[in-house]
Amino acid sequence: MRRHLDKIHDALNRLEAAGPEDDLSGLLDDLEKVVKEVRDGGALGSGAHGHRRARKEYLELKDG
């Protein structure tokens, strides 16, 4: 999941670098889309939600 954080940083950097003639609404839409993809995992990955489930299982096994 962490390897996809660069996608969020890239989308945020594009938004921060936007000028007065750039489409801020479109750039925000892009950022939201990327964040959702990283959170949910997109078509193939499990994203942050998968990490949450794996962490819960790990902690349950660890704590016995």
Residue, then its C-alpha position, 0 to 999 in steps of 0.5 A: m500500500r505504501r508504494h502507492l503513496d507517491k501517486i497521492h504526492d504527485a496529485l497533490n504536487r500538481l494541485e499545489a503547483a497550479g496557477p490561476e488559469d489551471d482547473l483547480s476543480g479538476l485537479l481536486d477531482d484527480l486527487e480525490k480519485v487517487v486517494k480513493e484508489v489507494r484507500d480501496g486498492g483499485a481493481l487489483g490491490s487491497g489498498a489501505h482497507g486490506h492493510r487494516r484487515a491484515r493488521k487486525e488478523y496479525l494483532e489477534l494472532k500475536d495477542g493470542 
